[in-house]
């Protein structure tokens, strides 16, 4: 009867330990799923960043093409001006020839022709200078606007990265610390279970004497339920409480200790 009672208690303890182990495995699996979710979010953010960079490069290429087209137009304008200047040079030579021919006949008419040619040349030069200044101003304004837009976009990207990076770092550290705490507690539970199964609950050896009846302390249902692993929300809350205690201890110099609400294992035999 004593051996049956002992075997039943041992089986109860094994069942409790097996349930705790299965709960711990399920919690670890949930943590791994959380890590996969964080990695997926990080991958999505990286893809969006790459897409944005590609869009910025495309916009830059379009703006560069527009600037090159402007330079090409300026080149054409300069070419036209060169042709016109060359034409005016030819006219000027013709005027000189005409002047030489008309020197003997009419000096006044030659002076009027020269004045008209010089005025036309001045007007053309003024128009050319005005067109060149206008084109240069448009190019400078366009380049300044493009550089300002790119700088603003780059600044926004850096600010977004600075906002996301601490969150990722804190989440990674928190998960690593929670996993370390979980492994430590699982090791402690396993050690305590081995101790009670191998040392506290050993069978009595026969000594050829009539055994005396001893009271058997059967654990209550409440004490067995207290041995169960708390739910994930309680573990997470305890973890954040412990982290808050560490921050408060470093900031105010106060030392606090996180207490475990679970009652320890008690000796039955």
C-alpha positions in Angstrom: 0.0 0.0 0.0 2.9 2.4 0.8 4.6 1.5 -2.5 1.4 2.1 -4.3 1.0 5.5 -2.6 4.6 6.4 -3.4 4.2 5.3 -7.1 1.1 7.4 -7.4 2.8 10.5 -5.9 5.7 9.9 -8.2 3.4 9.7 -11.2 1.6 12.9 -10.1 5.0 14.7 -9.8 6.1 13.4 -13.2 2.8 14.5 -14.7 3.2 18.0 -13.2 6.8 18.3 -14.5 5.8 17.0 -17.9 2.9 19.6 -18.0 5.4 22.3 -17.0 7.8 21.2 -19.7 5.1 21.2 -22.4 4.0 24.7 -21.3 7.6 26.0 -21.4 8.0 24.5 -24.9 4.8 26.2 -26.1 5.9 29.5 -24.7 9.3 29.2 -26.4 7.5 28.4 -29.7 5.4 31.6 -29.2 8.6 33.6 -28.6 10.1 32.2 -31.8 6.9 33.2 -33.7 7.3 36.7 -32.3 10.9 36.8 -33.5 9.8 35.7 -37.0 7.2 38.5 -37.0 9.8 41.1 -36.0 12.1 39.8 -38.8 9.3 40.0 -41.3 8.5 43.6 -40.3 12.2 44.4 -40.6 12.3 42.8 -44.1 9.2 44.9 -45.2 10.9 48.1 -43.9 14.0 47.3 -45.9 12.0 46.6 -49.0 10.2 49.9 -48.7 13.5 51.7 -48.1 14.9 50.1 -51.3 11.8 51.1 -53.2 12.1 54.6 -52.0 15.8 54.8 -53.0 14.9 53.4 -56.5 12.2 56.1 -56.8 14.6 58.8 -55.8 17.2 57.6 -58.2 14.6 57.5 -61.0 13.5 61.1 -60.2 17.2 62.2 -60.1 17.7 60.6 -63.5 14.6 62.4 -64.9 15.8 65.7 -63.5 19.3 65.1 -64.9 17.7 64.4 -68.3 15.8 67.7 -68.1 18.9 69.6 -67.2 20.8 68.1 -70.1 17.9 69.0 -72.4 18.2 72.6 -71.1 21.9 72.6 -71.8 21.2 71.3 -75.3 18.7 74.1 -75.9 21.3 76.6 -74.7 23.8 75.1 -77.1 21.4 75.6 -80.0 20.7 79.2 -79.0 24.4 79.9 -78.8 24.8 78.2 -82.2 22.1 80.4 -83.7 23.7 83.5 -82.1 27.1 82.5 -83.6 25.5 82.1 -87.1 23.8 85.5 -86.7 27.0 87.1 -85.5 28.8 85.6 -88.5 26.1 86.9 -90.8 26.4 90.4 -89.2 30.2 90.1 -89.8 29.5 89.4 -93.5 27.1 92.4 -93.6 29.7 94.5 -91.9 32.2 93.6 -94.6 29.6 94.3 -97.3 29.0 97.7 -95.6 32.7 98.4 -95.7 32.8 97.6 -99.4 29.8 99.8 -100.0 31.3 102.5 -97.9 34.4 102.4 -100.0 32.3 102.5 -103.2 30.1 105.3 -101.9 32.9 107.4 -100.3 33.2 109.5 -103.4 29.5 109.9 -104.0 27.7 110.4 -100.7 29.3 110.5 -97.2 26.0 111.2 -95.4 24.4 108.0 -96.7 27.4 106.0 -95.6 27.2 107.4 -92.1 23.5 106.5 -91.8 24.1 102.9 -93.0 26.9 102.5 -90.4 24.8 103.8 -87.6 21.9 101.5 -88.5 24.2 98.4 -88.6 25.7 99.3 -85.2 22.4 99.8 -83.6 21.1 96.4 -84.9 24.3 94.8 -83.6 23.8 96.4 -80.1 20.2 95.3 -79.9 21.1 91.7 -80.9 23.9 91.7 -78.3 21.6 92.9 -75.6 19.0 90.2 -76.5 21.7 87.6 -76.4 23.0 88.7 -73.0 19.4 88.8 -71.6 18.6 85.3 -72.9 21.8 83.9 -71.5 21.2 85.4 -68.1 17.6 84.1 -68.0 18.7 80.6 -68.9 21.4 80.6 -66.3 19.0 81.8 -63.6 16.5 79.1 -64.5 19.2 76.4 -64.4 20.5 77.6 -61.0 16.9 77.8 -59.5 16.2 74.3 -60.8 19.4 72.8 -59.4 18.9 74.5 -56.1 15.3 73.2 -55.8 16.5 69.7 -56.7 19.3 69.7 -54.2 17.0 71.0 -51.5 14.4 68.3 -52.2 17.0 65.6 -52.1 18.4 66.9 -48.8 14.9 67.0 -47.3 14.2 63.5 -48.4 17.5 62.2 -47.0 16.9 64.0 -43.7 13.5 62.4 -43.4 14.9 59.0 -44.2 17.6 59.4 -41.5 15.0 60.5 -38.9 12.8 57.5 -39.7 15.8 55.2 -39.3 16.7 56.8 -36.0 13.1 56.2 -34.8 12.9 52.5 -35.9 16.5 51.5 -34.8 16.0 51.9 -31.0 12.7 50.0 -31.1 14.3 47.1 -32.9 17.3 47.1 -30.5 15.0 47.2 -27.4 12.8 44.4 -28.7 15.8 42.2 -29.5 17.4 42.8 -26.0 14.1 42.2 -24.3 13.5 38.9 -26.1 17.1 37.8 -25.4 16.7 38.6 -21.7 13.3 36.9 -21.5 14.7 33.8 -23.2 17.7 33.8 -20.8 15.4 34.1 -17.8 13.1 31.4 -19.2 16.0 28.9 -19.7 17.3 29.7 -16.2 13.9 29.0 -14.6 13.5 25.8 -16.6 16.9 24.6 -15.4 15.9 25.5 -11.8 12.6 23.6 -12.1 14.4 20.6 -13.6 17.0 20.6 -10.8 14.4 20.9 -8.1 12.3 18.1 -9.7 15.4 15.8 -9.8 16.2 16.6 -6.2 12.7 15.7 -4.9 12.3 12.7 -7.2 15.8 11.2 -6.3 16.3 12.4 -2.7 13.0 13.4 -1.0 10.8 10.7 -2.5 13.0 7.5 -2.2 11.4 4.2 -1.2 11.8 2.9 2.3 14.1 -0.2 2.5 12.9 -3.2 4.6 14.6 -3.5 8.0 12.7 -6.7 9.3 10.7 -4.5 11.8 7.1 -3.8 11.9 6.6 -0.3 10.4 4.7 2.2 12.3 1.9 4.0 10.8 2.8 7.5 9.8 0.5 10.3 8.7 0.6 10.9 5.0 0.5 14.5 4.0 -1.3 14.5 0.6 -0.8 17.8 -1.3 -3.9 19.8 -1.9 -5.2 20.7 -5.3 -4.4 24.4 -4.6 -0.7 23.6 -3.8 -0.5 21.5 -7.1 -2.0 24.4 -9.1 0.5 26.8 -7.5 3.3 24.6 -9.1 2.0 25.4 -12.6 3.8 27.8 -14.8 2.0 31.2 -14.9 0.4 32.3 -18.1 2.4 34.2 -20.7 0.8 37.6 -19.8 1.9 37.2 -16.2 5.4 36.2 -17.2 5.6 39.1 -19.6 4.3 41.5 -16.9 6.9 40.2 -14.4 9.6 40.6 -17.0 8.7 44.3 -17.7 8.3 44.9 -14.0 11.8 43.5 -13.4 13.2 45.7 -16.3 11.5 48.8 -14.8 13.0 47.9 -11.4 16.5 47.8 -12.9 16.0 51.2 -14.6 14.6 52.7 -11.4 17.5 51.2 -9.4 20.1 52.7 -11.7 18.4 56.1 -11.8 17.5 56.5 -8.0 20.0 54.2 -6.3 17.2 52.0 -4.9 17.6 48.2 -4.8 14.5 46.2 -5.2 14.0 42.4 -5.6 11.4 40.7 -7.8 9.5 38.2 -5.7 8.1 35.0 -7.1 4.5 34.5 -6.2 4.6 30.7 -6.6 5.0 28.7 -3.4 8.0 26.4 -3.2 7.8 22.6 -3.3 7.1 21.1 0.2 8.3 17.7 1.4 5.5 15.1 1.5 7.3 12.1 3.0 
